[in-house]
Amino acid sequence: MSDNCSNYGSANGSACACPPGFGGSDCSQPACGGNIFQGSGRSLVPAPTATNSFPNLTASGCSCEDGWTGTVCNVCQTAQACQAGFASSSSSSSSVTGLGVPDGQNDTLTCNTASRVYAASHMSCSVQNQMLQALYPLDSTLTILRNLNSSFTPLPNVTGFGESGSIYAQLFYSGEEQFYCTADSCTQNIGNNSDSSDWNCQNLKCTCIPGATFCGGVPITNITSTIDGLTGAVEISCNAPAMQNGVTSTSCAFKQLLINQVFGSSGLSLAGCTFGECVAQAVIDTTPSNSTSLDSSSHGPSLSGGVIAGLAVVGSLIGIALAFLVFGCYRQRQARRASGASSVYRTDGIGIVWTNVSYFVSTRHGLSVLSRRDRAETETKTVLDNVSGQLAPGHTMAILGPSGAGKTTLIEILAGKNKVGRMNGEVEFPVTGSCSREPTVGFVPQQDILPATLTVHEAILFAARLRLPESIPLSEQLARVDDVIEKLGLSAVRNVRIGDGEKRGISGGEMRRVSIGLELVARPDILILDEPTSGLDSVSASNVARVLHGLAHDRENPTAVIASIHQPSSQLYQTFDQVLLLSHGRALYLGAGGLAPATYFSSKGIAYQEGYNVADYLLDVASDPPVALFQPNSPKELDSGQAVEKVHSELEKGYGSSQLKISTTSTSKSSRSPPNCATTFLTQLEVLSGREWKLLQRDYTLFVTHVLVSAILGVFVGGLYFHTGITIAGFQSRVGCLFFLGALVAFSTLSALYRVVETRPLFLRERSASYYSPTSWLLSRFIFDVVPLRIIPTIVVATITYWMAGLAQDAAHFFKFLFILVLYTLAMTLFNFLLGCIFTNGGIAILLSALLALYQMTYAGFFVHLNDIPPVLRWLQWLCPLKYTLEALSVNEVGSGLMIQDSLEGVPVNVSASLIMNLLFGFGSNNYYRDVLVLFAFIAGFGSGVILVVYFKARERR
């Protein structure tokens, strides 16, 4: 092949060796009549003498000999024509002995007029396309030489040309050649019969002849750059002959990526095709049916690489999930077989001692928190100052003090809660007996954070199933729950839903007792409560105090109970065995309750009036205490050694001289490490899923609202884009419909953010009490939020809209359409989960989500062409999930073979929708699977972000 030879002829000294049907010094002159056996001796169309003129078959009056047809008379029609031509070229008989013909076989030449190729076949077709004919109204023909096996052609390099497995094509317009192409690495696939064939080639190369009509002869329709840009793979597909208007005709198609984009997935249509090759009969008889790579369609279509990769990913994910499920079942089974259930029902008598506990928080002046100057002005505020105390099991302690005295802070430190400030001091747990387990501390916060739609029994059973070891049978757990409900006096409201501010349920006092029951069911060694009677009437407060007193003085399982009390009545005050009085972060009194504190302060010169409520008296003292009460050598303050010895002595009185052991926990850091969960991951997921299912059943308004709104919006959008046309404007409406669906998903997932913010307090409380791991909570939320509230409504609105709008009418493209929307729904849901976990303020999270949804709409490619965005801002498109979603939906739509049929200023337009898509929106026609992978990456990224934020940030901090 030489650059100086047209039609990709090869240099032969100073001349060119030309493909059949062409000649001249540079192979630019087509043959005028004759036959292919004449080679370089054929008559040629005279070379033009005028500038910018070309050889013209029509103007030269060329005609083919009998038995030959086609644009350049290369297509044989009869065996006689082949035999006569071969005989005249070799001056011998019509046999072709030695040209791939085995001895003893029929070596007579015949003319193969089928589309299947045995050696080197010529074909000639009329180009049929409305848009092309509107631009170029005269006749256009395409000639193609398909060279399968050059050794079988009668005269190599005469009746055939080039290497085996190659093609050479020329397009003529009104008798003048316009451009020529070649490709190699060709394979032939035949159908179920030899009347149809497909040629697939690689390395396509085309050259537009400068100055020809297509290539600058008409400047306004110059397609030189398009023709010269044809590269890559090419397919020549020919159907079996069919009867049309009483005449047998064969249609073919010339397919290539760019051509398919312009003319549709069926490529450039070729009509009235004729085929002919001169070949020995023995070649036809002895060629096996599979020698030309029999079409695999008879065995079913093969899977594309993208589908295989997708199946591999899905299979891997399913395999990993099954592996985790099997491992989880194994661990769950082992945990349920473990011994040690009785340890839950036995308390070895654990006290608590705290020594020199101090707590400091930083305060900052000024508005800015970023400047060095403000950091330098930071001051430290002392909330607790060297507070010490102790309590043995079987006793109750009331922590009293005015507002701001540090009661809640001390309570939270003793409970091991995560604090934002800096702490010093130690908390110790004197233990009697042989128990080696870590002490369990139950904590009841001031606010009742409970699942509103569960009943009292269900809420306490939920805590029991997650906080009791799995080795305890369910029957024993149920018995434990019933016992707690009876002790708390909640039997009358056992099956009543708890309720909240919107839906009335049980009373405030009953809610407080339920909160206590959630801790009691786990058999804590020490129970700590933060203002358990605040906001309750005197009767409810007395009931709570009675429960706490009975719990502490249980002879079988005595428990140390500590409660901060804001302003107790006289009756409530008398239920506590010991009192700790705080003022300005320091302890004024630690000792017995009753009248003992009044006697102590009376000895300090603070008079007590007989009959006056001792609690009110103590609050009056703590509100404005004399300076002398803060002296470090106060007789009511104990050092660490004295406190521990005192608790030891009380333990020995109650339990004899059994062995004592000290379990010490330092609180010099922010808090103690939280205990491990009592159950396995699979059990946690099972119990959480059960609760989520009950919540969904009982509070079904959100689910019904999502589905109904989705159905209404589906009908509205479907009616808005009802049976969208296939004009250019109609295609823009189709993409607008797809864009609307994506934007709808982006905004509808905002409710996921609200639900995360709504359930966050309950999650923080339960996580701090080690009910479950964050992973099990996230997975249960994902299952029971995403599936019913995100995926199902998305499927409803998408299905209604899809068929009403008249999008691609086949199941494959419909399910690919749903697949993309579901992926985008998952991505946006996880994104809103992430915002809800990062920001505790729901208003900020919702504002950011809405603004980012607007950003996605801007960079989706619908409102502005992505290539027209300034480079400094264009890169933001790669961070936009909606861009990939809209591109994948659009590519899926045009991938169904959608053709645009329109007219521009009277010129009919019949082009592939993929070309219009690329021109209007800048979407790539082969980007579907890439977009799928990118959406998976967004899902993985947002999911990982949610997990990390929940693990490290979504923690209870007080």
ZAMARGU-4260 file (C-alpha; in steps of 0.2 Angstrom, whole numbers, plus 5000, padded with zeros to 4 digits):
<rodrens>
0) 5000/5000/5000 | 5007/5017/4995 | 5002/5034/4999 | 5005/5039/4980 | 4992/5025/4975
5) 4974/5028/4976 | 4962/5015/4982 | 4976/5009/4993 | 4985/5001/4978 | 5003/4995/4981
10) 5018/5002/4974 | 5026/4992/4959 | 5041/5000/4954 | 5036/5017/4947 | 5019/5011/4944
15) 5005/5005/4956 | 4997/4988/4957 | 4978/4992/4958 | 4963/4983/4966 | 4952/4975/4953
20) 4942/4987/4943 | 4954/5001/4944 | 4970/5006/4934 | 4980/5021/4928 | 4997/5027/4935
25) 4990/5030/4952 | 4974/5018/4952 | 4962/5033/4952 | 4954/5028/4935 | 4939/5015/4937
30) 4937/5002/4923 | 4925/5005/4909 | 4917/4988/4905 | 4928/4973/4902 | 4930/4959/4916
35) 4941/4957/4930 | 4952/4944/4921 | 4958/4957/4910 | 4969/4965/4924 | 4979/4980/4919
40) 4973/4977/4901 | 4955/4983/4904 | 4948/4999/4897 | 4948/5013/4909 | 4938/5029/4911
45) 4948/5043/4903 | 4958/5054/4915 | 4950/5071/4915 | 4959/5086/4908 | 4950/5100/4917
50) 4955/5105/4934 | 4944/5099/4949 | 4936/5086/4938 | 4936/5067/4940 | 4934/5051/4930
55) 4915/5048/4928 | 4908/5031/4923 | 4891/5039/4918 | 4898/5052/4907 | 4910/5040/4898
60) 4895/5029/4894 | 4903/5013/4901 | 4893/4997/4901 | 4897/4979/4907 | 4899/4964/4896
65) 4887/4950/4896 | 4888/4940/4912 | 4895/4954/4922 | 4887/4968/4933 | 4891/4981/4946
70) 4898/4999/4946 | 4915/4994/4939 | 4909/4977/4931 | 4918/4966/4944 | 4903/4956/4949
75) 4901/4940/4939 | 4883/4933/4935 | 4886/4917/4927 | 4898/4902/4927 | 4901/4905/4908
80) 4907/4922/4911 | 4920/4916/4923 | 4925/4902/4912 | 4926/4913/4897 | 4936/4927/4906
85) 4948/4915/4913 | 4951/4906/4897 | 4954/4922/4887 | 4967/4927/4901 | 4977/4911/4901
90) 4973/4904/4883 | 4969/4887/4891 | 4953/4878/4897 | 4941/4884/4910 | 4950/4873/4924
95) 4960/4880/4938 | 4971/4866/4943 | 4983/4870/4957 | 4973/4884/4964 | 4968/4876/4980
100) 4959/4862/4971 | 4964/4844/4977 | 4968/4831/4964 | 4953/4822/4957 | 4940/4836/4962
105) 4930/4847/4951 | 4941/4861/4946 | 4928/4869/4934 | 4926/4888/4937 | 4909/4893/4943
110) 4901/4910/4949 | 4896/4911/4967 | 4882/4924/4968 | 4878/4921/4986 | 4883/4934/5000
115) 4895/4920/5007 | 4913/4922/5002 | 4924/4907/4998 | 4939/4916/4990 | 4937/4934/4984
120) 4920/4941/4981 | 4914/4957/4974 | 4898/4966/4979 | 4889/4981/4972 | 4875/4990/4981
125) 4864/5005/4980 | 4866/5017/4995 | 4849/5021/5003 | 4847/5034/5016 | 4834/5049/5016
130) 4846/5061/5024 | 4860/5057/5013 | 4849/5058/4997 | 4842/5075/5003 | 4860/5081/5003
135) 4866/5072/4988 | 4850/5068/4977 | 4859/5058/4963 | 4863/5039/4964 | 4876/5033/4976
140) 4883/5016/4975 | 4896/5006/4985 | 4907/4993/4979 | 4917/4981/4990 | 4930/4967/4988
145) 4929/4955/5002 | 4945/4944/5001 | 4943/4929/5012 | 4957/4917/5005 | 4968/4924/4991
150) 4975/4907/4987 | 4958/4901/4981 | 4955/4915/4968 | 4958/4910/4950 | 4971/4924/4947
155) 4979/4931/4963 | 4981/4950/4962 | 4970/4951/4947 | 4953/4943/4952 | 4958/4947/4970
160) 4969/4959/4979 | 4978/4961/4995 | 4980/4949/5010 | 4968/4936/5015 | 4955/4943/5027
165) 4954/4961/5020 | 4941/4972/5012 | 4942/4986/4999 | 4928/4998/4997 | 4924/5013/4985
170) 4909/5024/4985 | 4903/5032/4969 | 4891/5047/4967 | 4884/5049/4950 | 4898/5039/4942
175) 4912/5048/4951 | 4922/5040/4965 | 4920/5050/4982 | 4930/5040/4994 | 4938/5023/4997
180) 4941/5012/5013 | 4951/4997/5018 | 4951/4986/5033 | 4960/4970/5038 | 4959/4956/5051
185) 4942/4951/5044 | 4932/4936/5049 | 4916/4929/5041 | 4901/4923/5050 | 4888/4914/5041
190) 4870/4912/5047 | 4860/4896/5048 | 4861/4895/5029 | 4874/4901/5017 | 4862/4915/5010
195) 4867/4927/5024 | 4884/4933/5031 | 4892/4945/5042 | 4910/4952/5040 | 4918/4959/5055
200) 4935/4968/5052 | 4947/4979/5061 | 4958/4994/5058 | 4947/5003/5046 | 4955/5017/5036
205) 4946/5028/5024 | 4952/5042/5012 | 4940/5056/5005 | 4946/5061/4988 | 4950/5080/4989
210) 4938/5090/4978 | 4925/5077/4975 | 4907/5081/4978 | 4907/5073/4996 | 4924/5080/5000
215) 4924/5099/4997 | 4916/5100/4979 | 4901/5107/4988 | 4909/5117/5003 | 4893/5118/5013
220) 4892/5099/5014 | 4910/5094/5015 | 4912/5078/5025 | 4930/5075/5023 | 4934/5076/5041
225) 4920/5063/5045 | 4926/5051/5031 | 4944/5052/5036 | 4939/5050/5054 | 4932/5033/5051
230) 4942/5021/5061 | 4941/5005/5072 | 4930/4990/5069 | 4918/4989/5054 | 4904/4976/5050
235) 4897/4972/5033 | 4880/4963/5037 | 4870/4955/5023 | 4853/4947/5024 | 4846/4932/5015
240) 4838/4937/4998 | 4820/4943/5000 | 4806/4946/4987 | 4802/4964/4986 | 4789/4970/4973
245) 4790/4954/4963 | 4809/4955/4962 | 4822/4946/4972 | 4833/4958/4981 | 4847/4957/4995
250) 4850/4971/5008 | 4865/4974/5017 | 4872/4987/5030 | 4889/4995/5032 | 4891/4997/5051
255) 4904/5007/5060 | 4904/5017/5077 | 4903/5034/5069 | 4891/5029/5055 | 4880/5020/5067
260) 4879/5037/5077 | 4874/5046/5062 | 4863/5034/5053 | 4857/5023/5068 | 4862/5006/5075
265) 4858/4998/5058 | 4872/5008/5050 | 4872/5014/5032 | 4858/5004/5023 | 4863/4996/5006
270) 4849/4990/4994 | 4849/4980/4978 | 4866/4971/4982 | 4873/4959/4969 | 4887/4947/4973
275) 4899/4937/4962 | 4915/4928/4963 | 4924/4916/4951 | 4929/4901/4961 | 4932/4883/4957
280) 4918/4871/4961 | 4929/4860/4971 | 4933/4875/4983 | 4914/4877/4986 | 4912/4858/4988
285) 4926/4855/5000 | 4925/4870/5011 | 4918/4864/5028 | 4903/4873/5034 | 4914/4880/5049
290) 4929/4886/5039 | 4922/4903/5039 | 4918/4904/5058 | 4900/4899/5058 | 4889/4912/5067
295) 4888/4909/5085 | 4870/4916/5086 | 4864/4898/5083 | 4870/4895/5101 | 4863/4910/5109
300) 4870/4928/5110 | 4887/4930/5119 | 4888/4941/5135 | 4897/4958/5133 | 4912/4961/5144
305) 4903/4974/5154 | 4889/4962/5158 | 4902/4948/5163 | 4911/4961/5174 | 4894/4966/5182
310) 4889/4948/5185 | 4906/4945/5193 | 4905/4959/5205 | 4887/4954/5210 | 4892/4936/5212
315) 4907/4942/5223 | 4896/4953/5234 | 4883/4938/5236 | 4897/4926/5240 | 4905/4938/5253
320) 4887/4941/5260 | 4884/4922/5261 | 4901/4920/5269 | 4897/4933/5283 | 4880/4925/5285
325) 4888/4908/5288 | 4901/4915/5300 | 4888/4924/5309 | 4877/4909/5311 | 4892/4899/5318
330) 4896/4913/5331 | 4878/4914/5336 | 4877/4896/5338 | 4892/4896/5349 | 4886/4910/5359
335) 4870/4902/5363 | 4878/4886/5368 | 4890/4895/5380 | 4888/4893/5399 | 4887/4906/5412
340) 4869/4911/5411 | 4868/4910/5430 | 4880/4924/5432 | 4867/4937/5426 | 4856/4932/5440
345) 4869/4933/5454 | 4877/4949/5461 | 4893/4948/5471 | 4890/4964/5479 | 4899/4978/5470
350) 4901/4995/5478 | 4908/5011/5471 | 4921/5023/5477 | 4926/5039/5469 | 4941/5049/5474
355) 4946/5067/5470 | 4936/5068/5455 | 4938/5085/5446 | 4931/5091/5429 | 4936/5106/5419
360) 4929/5114/5403 | 4936/5127/5392 | 4927/5143/5389 | 4931/5155/5374 | 4928/5174/5373
365) 4925/5183/5356 | 4915/5177/5341 | 4929/5169/5331 | 4936/5152/5335 | 4949/5152/5323
370) 4961/5166/5327 | 4976/5164/5339 | 4971/5178/5349 | 4954/5170/5353 | 4964/5153/5357
375) 4975/5163/5369 | 4960/5170/5378 | 4953/5153/5382 | 4949/5151/5401 | 4946/5135/5410
380) 4931/5133/5421 | 4930/5121/5436 | 4914/5111/5436 | 4919/5098/5450 | 4933/5101/5462
385) 4941/5086/5471 | 4924/5077/5475 | 4926/5060/5484 | 4913/5048/5490 | 4908/5030/5491
390) 4893/5019/5492 | 4891/5001/5496 | 4879/4989/5488 | 4861/4988/5496 | 4861/5007/5499
395) 4854/5022/5490 | 4862/5039/5489 | 4854/5056/5484 | 4865/5069/5476 | 4858/5086/5481
400) 4863/5103/5476 | 4856/5119/5468 | 4857/5121/5449 | 4875/5122/5443 | 4882/5113/5458
405) 4889/5099/5447 | 4876/5085/5450 | 4873/5079/5433 | 4892/5080/5429 | 4896/5069/5443
410) 4883/5057/5439 | 4889/5055/5421 | 4907/5053/5426 | 4902/5039/5438 | 4892/5031/5424
415) 4908/5032/5413 | 4899/5043/5400 | 4910/5052/5386 | 4913/5070/5392 | 4919/5084/5381
420) 4930/5092/5395 | 4945/5086/5405 | 4943/5075/5420 | 4955/5070/5434 | 4952/5057/5448
425) 4948/5039/5450 | 4933/5028/5451 | 4934/5011/5460 | 4923/4996/5462 | 4926/4986/5477
430) 4920/4968/5474 | 4916/4954/5486 | 4916/4935/5481 | 4925/4926/5467 | 4917/4936/5452
435) 4930/4941/5439 | 4919/4950/5427 | 4919/4969/5424 | 4906/4978/5434 | 4890/4984/5425
440) 4884/5001/5428 | 4866/5006/5422 | 4863/5024/5418 | 4846/5032/5417 | 4847/5049/5408
445) 4836/5064/5413 | 4826/5063/5397 | 4816/5048/5392 | 4822/5043/5375 | 4810/5028/5370
450) 4803/5021/5354 | 4786/5028/5354 | 4777/5015/5344 | 4783/5000/5354 | 4773/4994/5369
455) 4780/4994/5387 | 4783/4975/5386 | 4791/4976/5368 | 4803/4990/5373 | 4809/4981/5389
460) 4810/4964/5379 | 4821/4973/5366 | 4833/4978/5379 | 4833/4961/5387 | 4837/4952/5371
465) 4852/4963/5367 | 4859/4966/5384 | 4857/4948/5391 | 4869/4935/5386 | 4863/4924/5372
470) 4866/4909/5382 | 4850/4913/5392 | 4835/4905/5383 | 4821/4916/5377 | 4809/4909/5390
475) 4821/4915/5404 | 4822/4932/5396 | 4803/4934/5395 | 4802/4929/5413 | 4815/4942/5418
480) 4805/4955/5408 | 4789/4950/5417 | 4798/4952/5434 | 4804/4969/5430 | 4787/4975/5424
485) 4779/4969/5440 | 4792/4977/5451 | 4790/4993/5442 | 4772/4993/5444 | 4769/4993/5425
490) 4758/4978/5423 | 4742/4989/5419 | 4751/4997/5404 | 4761/4981/5399 | 4753/4981/5381
495) 4751/5000/5379 | 4761/5009/5367 | 4774/5021/5374 | 4769/5036/5363 | 4777/5053/5362
500) 4772/5071/5361 | 4762/5069/5345 | 4753/5052/5350 | 4748/5050/5368 | 4753/5034/5376
505) 4758/5031/5394 | 4761/5044/5407 | 4777/5053/5411 | 4779/5044/5427 | 4777/5027/5418
510) 4789/5033/5405 | 4802/5036/5418 | 4799/5019/5425 | 4801/5011/5408 | 4818/5020/5406
515) 4823/5012/5423 | 4816/4995/5417 | 4828/4996/5402 | 4842/4996/5414 | 4836/4984/5427
520) 4833/4970/5414 | 4851/4969/5412 | 4854/4966/5431 | 4867/4981/5433 | 4878/4980/5448
525) 4876/4999/5451 | 4862/5009/5445 | 4864/5028/5442 | 4850/5040/5438 | 4850/5058/5433
530) 4835/5067/5441 | 4823/5053/5440 | 4809/5062/5448 | 4811/5079/5439 | 4795/5084/5430
535) 4784/5071/5439 | 4770/5074/5451 | 4772/5068/5470 | 4763/5052/5467 | 4774/5047/5452
540) 4790/5053/5461 | 4785/5042/5476 | 4782/5027/5465 | 4799/5029/5457 | 4808/5031/5474
545) 4799/5016/5480 | 4805/5006/5465 | 4823/5012/5468 | 4823/5008/5487 | 4816/4991/5484
550) 4830/4987/5471 | 4844/4993/5482 | 4838/4983/5497 | 4834/4967/5488 | 4842/4954/5499
555) 4846/4942/5485 | 4854/4955/5473 | 4858/4971/5483 | 4862/4985/5471 | 4871/5002/5474
560) 4859/5016/5468 | 4864/5034/5466 | 4852/5047/5460 | 4854/5066/5458 | 4838/5074/5465
565) 4834/5092/5461 | 4821/5097/5474 | 4814/5082/5483 | 4799/5082/5494 | 4801/5077/5512
570) 4794/5060/5509 | 4805/5057/5494 | 4821/5063/5504 | 4818/5050/5518 | 4819/5035/5505
575) 4838/5038/5503 | 4850/5030/5515 | 4865/5043/5511 | 4866/5060/5505 | 4880/5070/5495
580) 4878/5088/5495 | 4887/5098/5482 | 4889/5117/5480 | 4899/5126/5467 | 4907/5109/5462
585) 4913/5104/5479 | 4906/5092/5492 | 4899/5100/5508 | 4892/5084/5515 | 4894/5065/5513
590) 4886/5054/5525 | 4869/5047/5532 | 4853/5054/5527 | 4838/5058/5537 | 4842/5072/5550
595) 4860/5068/5551 | 4865/5082/5538 | 4854/5095/5548 | 4863/5090/5564 | 4880/5091/5555
600) 4877/5109/5548 | 4869/5114/5565 | 4886/5110/5573 | 4894/5122/5561 | 4883/5136/5566
605) 4869/5135/5553 | 4853/5134/5563 | 4839/5121/5558 | 4821/5123/5562 | 4812/5108/5568
610) 4799/5101/5556 | 4807/5110/5541 | 4810/5099/5525 | 4828/5093/5527 | 4830/5093/5508
615) 4825/5112/5507 | 4836/5116/5522 | 4851/5108/5513 | 4848/5117/5497 | 4847/5133/5506
620) 4864/5129/5514 | 4872/5124/5497 | 4865/5140/5488 | 4876/5152/5499 | 4887/5141/5510
625) 4899/5149/5523 | 4918/5148/5517 | 4922/5138/5532 | 4912/5123/5525 | 4925/5122/5510
630) 4940/5119/5521 | 4949/5103/5515 | 4950/5095/5532 | 4931/5094/5534 | 4926/5079/5545
635) 4914/5073/5532 | 4927/5072/5518 | 4936/5055/5516 | 4952/5052/5507 | 4953/5037/5495
640) 4960/5025/5507 | 4947/5029/5520 | 4933/5028/5508 | 4938/5010/5501 | 4941/5004/5519
645) 4923/5010/5524 | 4915/5001/5509 | 4925/4985/5513 | 4919/4985/5531 | 4901/4987/5525
650) 4903/4973/5512 | 4911/4961/5526 | 4896/4965/5537 | 4884/4960/5524 | 4893/4945/5516
655) 4905/4939/5530 | 4924/4937/5528 | 4924/4932/5509 | 4938/4937/5498 | 4938/4955/5493
660) 4945/4962/5476 | 4947/4979/5470 | 4942/4983/5452 | 4949/5001/5448 | 4945/5012/5434
665) 4954/5028/5431 | 4945/5043/5424 | 4960/5053/5421 | 4954/5052/5403 | 4937/5057/5396
670) 4928/5041/5400 | 4930/5023/5403 | 4930/5011/5388 | 4912/5006/5385 | 4908/4987/5388
675) 4907/4975/5374 | 4890/4970/5367 | 4882/4955/5375 | 4876/4947/5359 | 4883/4943/5342
680) 4881/4953/5326 | 4868/4942/5318 | 4857/4942/5334 | 4858/4961/5335 | 4853/4962/5316
685) 4839/4950/5320 | 4832/4960/5335 | 4834/4977/5326 | 4826/4971/5311 | 4811/4965/5321
690) 4809/4982/5329 | 4811/4991/5313 | 4797/4980/5305 | 4785/4984/5319 | 4789/5002/5318
695) 4785/5001/5299 | 4769/4992/5302 | 4763/5003/5315 | 4768/5020/5308 | 4764/5016/5290
700) 4759/5034/5285 | 4777/5038/5279 | 4777/5022/5268 | 4760/5025/5261 | 4763/5043/5258
705) 4779/5039/5248 | 4770/5026/5237 | 4755/5037/5234 | 4765/5053/5230 | 4776/5042/5218
710) 4761/5035/5209 | 4753/5053/5207 | 4770/5060/5201 | 4772/5045/5189 | 4755/5049/5181
715) 4759/5068/5181 | 4776/5066/5173 | 4770/5052/5161 | 4755/5064/5156 | 4767/5078/5154
720) 4779/5068/5142 | 4765/5056/5135 | 4771/5047/5120 | 4786/5058/5117 | 4790/5060/5098
725) 4806/5055/5089 | 4809/5073/5082 | 4824/5083/5089 | 4813/5092/5100 | 4805/5076/5105
730) 4822/5068/5110 | 4825/5084/5120 | 4809/5080/5129 | 4814/5062/5132 | 4830/5068/5140
735) 4820/5081/5150 | 4809/5067/5157 | 4824/5057/5162 | 4832/5072/5170 | 4815/5076/5180
740) 4816/5058/5187 | 4833/5060/5193 | 4830/5077/5201 | 4814/5069/5209 | 4825/5055/5217
745) 4837/5068/5223 | 4824/5078/5232 | 4813/5064/5238 | 4828/5056/5248 | 4828/5071/5259
750) 4816/5062/5270 | 4830/5049/5273 | 4840/5063/5281 | 4825/5068/5292 | 4823/5050/5298
755) 4842/5049/5303 | 4840/5065/5313 | 4824/5059/5321 | 4831/5043/5327 | 4849/5049/5331
760) 4845/5052/5350 | 4838/5034/5352 | 4853/5027/5343 | 4866/5037/5354 | 4857/5031/5370
765) 4857/5013/5365 | 4874/5013/5358 | 4881/5021/5374 | 4873/5007/5384 | 4881/4994/5372
770) 4864/4987/5365 | 4872/4984/5348 | 4886/4989/5336 | 4884/5003/5324 | 4886/4991/5309
775) 4871/4981/5314 | 4861/4997/5316 | 4866/5004/5300 | 4862/4988/5291 | 4844/4987/5298
780) 4841/5005/5295 | 4847/5002/5277 | 4836/4987/5274 | 4820/4995/5282 | 4822/5013/5276
785) 4830/5011/5259 | 4819/4996/5252 | 4801/5002/5257 | 4804/5021/5257 | 4817/5023/5243
790) 4817/5009/5231 | 4799/5004/5230 | 4793/5022/5227 | 4807/5024/5214 | 4801/5009/5205
795) 4783/5015/5206 | 4786/5032/5198 | 4799/5026/5186 | 4788/5012/5179 | 4772/5023/5177
800) 4782/5037/5168 | 4792/5025/5157 | 4778/5017/5149 | 4767/5032/5148 | 4781/5042/5140
805) 4784/5029/5127 | 4802/5026/5131 | 4812/5011/5124 | 4799/4997/5121 | 4808/4982/5127
810) 4811/4973/5144 | 4830/4974/5143 | 4831/4993/5141 | 4817/4995/5154 | 4826/4985/5168
815) 4843/4994/5164 | 4833/5010/5166 | 4826/5004/5183 | 4844/4998/5188 | 4851/5015/5185
820) 4838/5024/5195 | 4839/5012/5209 | 4858/5014/5210 | 4856/5033/5210 | 4843/5031/5224
825) 4855/5021/5235 | 4869/5034/5232 | 4858/5049/5237 | 4850/5040/5252 | 4868/5036/5258
830) 4873/5054/5255 | 4859/5060/5265 | 4863/5047/5279 | 4880/5054/5279 | 4874/5072/5281
835) 4862/5067/5295 | 4876/5058/5304 | 4888/5073/5302 | 4877/5087/5307 | 4867/5086/5323
840) 4857/5101/5317 | 4844/5095/5305 | 4841/5112/5298 | 4859/5113/5292 | 4859/5096/5285
845) 4843/5099/5275 | 4850/5115/5268 | 4866/5107/5262 | 4857/5093/5254 | 4845/5105/5245
850) 4860/5115/5239 | 4870/5100/5233 | 4854/5094/5224 | 4854/5111/5215 | 4872/5109/5211
855) 4869/5091/5204 | 4855/5098/5193 | 4867/5111/5186 | 4881/5099/5182 | 4870/5085/5175
860) 4872/5091/5157 | 4854/5096/5154 | 4853/5114/5157 | 4871/5118/5151 | 4882/5108/5139
865) 4896/5101/5149 | 4910/5106/5136 | 4904/5124/5137 | 4907/5126/5156 | 4923/5136/5159
870) 4938/5124/5163 | 4940/5132/5180 | 4923/5125/5185 | 4921/5111/5172 | 4930/5098/5184
875) 4915/5099/5196 | 4905/5088/5184 | 4915/5073/5189 | 4909/5074/5207 | 4891/5075/5201
880) 4881/5058/5203 | 4866/5065/5193 | 4878/5068/5178 | 4882/5050/5177 | 4864/5045/5180
885) 4857/5056/5167 | 4871/5050/5155 | 4867/5032/5158 | 4848/5034/5156 | 4851/5043/5140
890) 4863/5031/5133 | 4851/5017/5137 | 4837/5025/5128 | 4847/5029/5112 | 4855/5011/5113
895) 4838/5004/5108 | 4841/5010/5091 | 4831/5026/5092 | 4832/5036/5076 | 4828/5054/5075
900) 4816/5058/5061 | 4814/5077/5058 | 4816/5090/5044 | 4827/5106/5045 | 4822/5119/5032
905) 4814/5106/5021 | 4829/5094/5022 | 4824/5077/5030 | 4834/5072/5044 | 4835/5053/5049
910) 4850/5051/5060 | 4854/5041/5076 | 4848/5048/5092 | 4865/5045/5099 | 4873/5058/5088
915) 4860/5071/5093 | 4863/5066/5111 | 4882/5069/5109 | 4879/5086/5101 | 4866/5093/5113
920) 4872/5086/5129 | 4890/5079/5127 | 4886/5062/5133 | 4896/5047/5126 | 4886/5033/5118
925) 4897/5019/5126 | 4897/5026/5144 | 4883/5016/5151 | 4894/5003/5160 | 4906/5016/5165
930) 4892/5026/5173 | 4886/5011/5182 | 4904/5008/5189 | 4905/5026/5195 | 4888/5025/5203
935) 4894/5010/5212 | 4909/5020/5217 | 4898/5034/5224 | 4888/5021/5234 | 4904/5013/5241
940) 4911/5030/5245 | 4895/5037/5254 | 4893/5020/5263 | 4910/5020/5269 | 4909/5038/5275
945) 4893/5034/5284 | 4901/5019/5293 | 4916/5030/5298 | 4906/5044/5304 | 4895/5033/5314
950) 4909/5024/5322 | 4920/5039/5326 | 4908/5054/5327 | 4891/5048/5331 | 4894/5045/5350
955) 4886/5051/5365 | 4896/5066/5372 | 4890/5075/5387
</rodrens>
